Amino acid sequence: MNIAELRDQFEQRLAATTDQKQVEELRNDYLGRKRGLITGLLKELPKLSADQRASAGKEINLWKLHVEEALNVRAEELAKPVEAEDFDWTLPGFERQIGAIHPLTLVRQKIENIFREMGYAIAEGPEIDTDFNNFAALNFPPDHPAGDTQDTLFVDRLDEKGLPLLLRTHTSPVQIRTMMKHKPPIRILCPGRVYRKDEIDATHSPVFHQIEALAVGDDITFSDLKGTLLHFLQRLFSEDVELSFRPTFFPFVEPGADVSVSCVFCKKKGCSICKYSGFIEILGSGMVHPNVLENVGYDSEKYTGFAFGMGLDRLAILSYGIPDIRLLFQNDIRFLSQFRVVP
């Protein structure tokens, strides 16, 4: 096939293009470095005699320039906006997705607002912290299983004091940092991401969210803790919510208690979600251990305090009836659009 026939073929295909994709396909077919038609013709030039090579090379290069210019012009033409008289007004419009606030953000904002009304400040800290802030200052013994590499994600470097660094396993290090910088009274709420070596399933994730509260001052008692939790959980769920406290052990509190709320789904009648007990365990709490107060430089004879913490992901699941924690991290627009707030 001579160049004249190839030109005619190119012009026909160029005239038939209707979008940018077709123009790019045509560009690759003729100018592509590996399989382009013109590129192939240029590679064949060394096989010709010297006289033929000169004339053929000139003709091919002139055509190549024409093809490049013609493709650029066609691309610009297709990029121009469609004139009103050429537009088919009977075509359906483009669907526009309206953004939605993530359910974790919705629950976090609601909790923060409840505690702000009670006079709490929002405190945040780094997600990479020292072993001291994450464990030792919180009265964890050196051989506690939580500090093992099978449970905690350590960072392969040390801080400026030579202490091990890790991805925090709870937001409690924020409490330690705050107490080491400020004197009582303190009332803070500490939300944020935390990390543990968990397998991903319907109720567990190696990356999840916690929110903890701390109050330290004069004459703070367990009754203050119970009253705070009752007010908070009734505001979060409903006014008829009941609490159940069960003694338990945490290294950083004494005494400690697991707190359950009456099932918001079955109203204490018993269902599969509450395992037919009528209550759902929701958080851990207790009075701040004297050793923790001493570790941050507080006089444990003068000051007392309470602390509690809960999984934000679990609260979101309970608040919205979400069956699988993995839905919170998959960024599926079909799932997230359900939480769109309609003005």
Summary of the structure (lengths in Angstrom):
residues: 343
radius of gyration: 33.6
end to end distance: 67.2
largest distance: 104.9
contacts: 952
relative contact order: 0.11
helix: 42%
strand: 21%
